[in-house]
Amino acid sequence: MLSMKKKFTFIRQVGTVLALIGVLFSYAMFQGGFVSWFLFYSFLPFGLCALVIAAYPLRRIQVTRTIASSSYYAGETLTVTISLHLPFFVPLAYVMVEENWPLALQQPGQNRAVPLFWRKTYSCTYAVSHLPRGEHVFSAIRVTMTDWIGLVTKETSFPIEDAIIVYPRYVEMKYQKIAFPLDQGGATSSIPLHRDMTMAVGVREYVQGDRFSWIHWKASARKNELMTKEFEERQSDDIVVVLDRTPTPLFEELVTFTASFLRAAIKKGVQTGLISVGSERSIFPVRNGEAHLQQLFYHLAKTACDSLQPFARTIQQEITQWPPSVSVSYVTSKLTKETAACLSDFAAKNRRGTVFLIKRDEHGVANEERDLVEQLRRKGIMTIITTPERFANALVGGE
């Protein structure tokens, strides 16, 4: 339907040019005199130019798009150069170049009228500042050609595809292992813990194979039978970050903090993983190295706040699949009763973690959230409230 409409428009435009030439020629022939022939000869070059453009093989124009880099970070500036090379000369006033921009990059005034005049080649440069996070695909370039007085307009689209990836913005974060309470109401400790360090958390009946050094003599004397200390493996330096992908206006801040945290930990040599559950489930095991960091950043570049289930349910489903030795950090913008209850249940099983509550400013914390923060802290769960201005020092000091 659209093609037929274009053909009809093209035939109408060519017919108009031919009709104007015929009318002026007839007028000059019948009227005679200087004025009538002057009008005919004055219009003739423009009319012939319009007919040449109507017959011009627009598809033979060589169009190229040049992008300086295929990867950027959010907030940077993208520069795109489009070059045109005409197969042969035609007297054009200009050619309109229209970039088929990705939806997220569309900005007003991005179409350009390229003043070719008497040249066969020309290039123009576009700039898009403040790039948004994500993967953006340029699919086509539309070229529109017209004559000097706009009688004939001809256009075509060139399917030229290029893609760029815009990684999340990050801040240089000072990494430090989070201090955690040793017990409810006790002091805090920030000493590095390893898998081979254990601590007694209770007593149980002696079973064959228990070491002699594990016997709890006082409990054995009270029970009048051998009792053994029950040990639990302490936290290691390994970290897994759980990103809350429930819909929130602060999701870009969550992604920026998560990217900064992951980068700081991996640069420090810490084995780090990521749990990101939304419309798709993305789990990254604890690893280290630049390749792993690049993989995490690529995921964060494309992720969205599209989770259909509450954050508490994500925590319940995912955390139990990780060994207790891994330290868990939760990144969210809203603390709910369900989330606090879930984390408290984990703390009761000696599986504590760290909650990073991201707010736009210090006044963004609701009274209910402050009560839940204190409740979690009493359970031994470190909770840090931070804002974008304080991301750099979030690990060495929080509210």
Residue pairs with C-beta under 8 A, 6 or more apart in sequence:
10 54
10 152
10 154
13 50
13 54
13 151
13 152
13 153
14 51
14 54
14 152
16 151
17 47
17 50
17 51
17 54
17 151
17 152
18 51
20 43
20 47
20 151
21 43
21 44
21 47
24 36
24 39
24 40
24 43
24 44
25 40
27 36
27 39
27 40
28 36
28 37
28 39
28 40
46 147
46 148
46 149
46 151
47 151
49 90
49 91
49 147
49 148
50 147
50 149
50 151
50 152
51 152
52 90
52 91
53 90
53 92
53 145
53 146
53 147
53 152
53 154
54 152
54 154
56 90
56 145
56 154
57 87
58 143
58 145
58 154
58 155
58 156
59 156
60 87
61 84
61 85
61 86
61 87
61 143
61 158
62 83
62 84
62 85
62 87
63 82
63 83
63 84
63 85
63 141
63 143
63 158
63 160
64 82
64 83
64 160
65 80
65 81
65 82
65 138
65 141
65 160
65 162
66 80
66 81
66 82
66 83
67 78
67 79
67 80
67 138
67 162
67 164
68 78
68 79
69 164
70 163
70 164
70 165
71 164
71 165
71 166
71 167
72 78
72 131
72 164
72 165
72 166
72 167
73 131
73 166
73 167
73 168
73 169
73 170
74 131
74 132
74 133
74 166
74 167
74 168
74 169
74 252
74 256
75 130
75 131
75 169
76 131
76 166
77 127
77 128
77 129
77 130
77 131
78 105
78 127
78 128
78 129
78 131
78 164
79 125
79 126
79 127
80 99
80 125
80 126
80 127
80 128
80 138
81 123
81 124
81 125
81 126
82 97
82 99
82 112
82 123
82 124
82 125
82 126
82 141
83 121
83 122
83 123
84 95
84 97
84 114
84 116
84 121
84 122
84 123
84 143
85 120
85 121
86 116
86 120
86 121
88 120
89 118
89 120
91 118
91 148
92 116
92 117
92 145
92 146
92 147
93 115
93 116
93 117
93 146
93 147
93 148
94 113
94 114
94 115
94 116
94 146
95 113
95 114
95 116
95 122
95 143
95 144
95 145
96 111
96 112
96 113
96 114
96 143
96 144
96 145
96 146
96 155
97 111
97 112
97 113
97 114
97 124
97 141
97 142
97 143
98 111
98 141
98 142
98 143
98 144
99 110
99 111
99 126
99 138
99 141
99 142
100 138
100 139
100 140
100 141
100 142
100 157
101 107
101 110
101 138
102 136
102 137
102 138
104 132
104 134
104 136
105 128
105 131
105 132
105 136
107 128
110 126
110 128
112 124
112 126
114 122
114 124
115 122
116 122
131 166
132 166
133 166
133 167
133 168
133 169
133 252
133 255
133 300
133 301
134 165
134 166
134 301
134 302
135 163
135 164
135 165
135 166
135 301
135 302
136 163
136 164
136 165
136 166
137 161
137 162
137 163
138 160
138 161
138 162
138 163
138 164
139 159
139 160
139 161
140 157
140 158
140 159
140 160
140 161
141 157
141 158
141 160
142 155
142 156
142 157
142 158
143 155
143 156
143 157
143 158
144 153
144 154
144 155
145 153
145 154
145 155
146 152
146 153
146 154
165 298
165 301
166 301
167 259
167 297
167 298
167 300
167 301
168 252
168 255
168 256
168 258
168 259
168 297
168 300
168 301
169 256
169 259
170 256
170 259
170 260
170 263
171 256
171 260
171 391
171 392
172 260
172 264
172 392
173 260
173 261
173 263
173 264
173 391
173 392
173 393
173 394
173 395
174 264
174 392
174 393
174 395
174 396
175 264
175 265
175 267
175 268
175 270
175 395
176 190
176 395
176 396
177 190
177 192
177 237
178 190
178 327
178 329
178 354
178 382
178 384
178 395
179 188
179 189
179 190
179 382
180 188
180 189
180 190
180 235
180 352
180 354
180 380
180 382
181 187
181 188
181 352
181 377
181 380
181 382
182 188
182 189
183 380
184 378
184 379
184 380
185 378
192 237
193 234
193 235
193 236
193 237
194 234
194 236
194 237
195 233
195 234
195 236
195 325
197 234
198 231
198 232
198 233
198 234
199 231
199 232
199 234
200 216
200 229
200 230
200 231
201 230
201 231
201 232
201 350
202 229
202 230
203 216
203 219
203 227
203 228
203 229
203 230
204 227
204 228
204 230
205 225
205 226
205 227
205 228
206 215
206 220
206 225
206 226
206 227
206 228
207 228
210 228
214 228
214 229
214 231
215 226
215 227
215 228
215 229
216 227
216 228
216 229
219 227
220 226
220 227
232 324
232 350
233 324
233 325
234 325
235 325
235 326
235 327
236 325
236 326
236 327
237 270
237 271
237 327
238 270
238 271
238 272
238 273
238 286
238 325
238 326
238 327
239 265
239 270
239 271
239 272
239 273
239 286
239 326
239 327
239 328
239 329
240 272
240 273
240 274
240 275
240 286
240 322
240 326
240 327
240 328
240 329
241 258
241 261
241 262
241 272
241 273
241 274
241 275
241 329
241 330
241 331
242 275
242 314
242 315
242 318
242 319
242 328
242 329
242 330
242 331
243 254
243 255
243 258
243 274
243 275
243 276
243 303
243 331
244 254
244 307
244 311
244 314
244 330
244 331
244 332
244 333
244 334
245 251
245 276
245 277
245 278
245 303
245 304
245 305
245 306
245 307
245 314
246 305
246 307
246 309
246 310
246 311
246 334
247 305
247 306
247 307
248 254
248 305
248 333
248 334
250 333
250 358
250 359
250 360
251 304
251 305
251 333
253 333
253 358
253 360
253 388
254 305
254 331
254 332
254 333
254 358
255 300
255 303
256 388
256 391
257 331
257 356
257 358
257 386
257 388
257 391
257 394
258 274
258 300
258 331
259 296
259 297
259 300
260 391
260 392
261 329
261 331
261 356
261 394
261 395
262 272
262 274
262 293
262 296
262 297
263 293
263 297
264 395
265 272
266 272
266 288
266 289
266 292
266 293
269 288
270 288
271 286
271 287
271 288
272 286
272 287
272 288
272 292
272 296
273 283
273 284
273 285
273 286
273 287
273 326
274 282
274 283
274 284
274 296
274 299
275 282
275 283
275 284
275 314
275 318
276 282
276 283
276 284
276 299
276 300
276 303
277 307
277 309
277 314
277 317
277 318
278 303
278 304
278 305
278 306
278 307
278 308
279 304
279 306
279 307
279 308
282 299
282 303
283 318
284 292
284 295
284 296
284 299
286 326
307 314
310 336
310 338
310 339
311 330
311 332
311 336
311 339
312 336
312 338
312 339
312 341
312 342
315 330
315 339
315 342
315 343
315 346
316 342
319 328
319 346
319 351
322 328
324 350
324 351
327 353
327 354
328 351
328 353
328 354
329 353
329 354
329 355
329 356
330 339
330 343
330 353
330 354
330 355
330 356
331 356
331 358
332 339
332 355
332 356
332 357
332 358
333 357
333 358
333 359
334 357
334 369
335 355
335 357
335 369
335 372
335 373
335 383
336 372
337 368
337 372
340 372
340 375
340 376
343 353
343 355
343 376
343 379
343 381
344 375
344 376
344 379
344 381
346 352
346 353
347 376
347 379
347 380
347 381
348 379
352 379
352 380
352 381
352 382
353 381
353 382
354 381
354 382
354 383
354 384
355 373
355 376
355 381
355 382
355 383
355 384
356 384
356 386
356 394
357 365
357 369
357 373
357 383
357 384
357 385
357 386
358 386
358 387
358 388
359 365
359 385
359 386
359 387
360 387
360 388
361 387
362 385
362 387
362 399
364 387
365 373
365 385
373 383
373 385
376 383
377 383
384 394
384 398
384 399
385 398
385 399
386 394
386 398
386 399
390 398
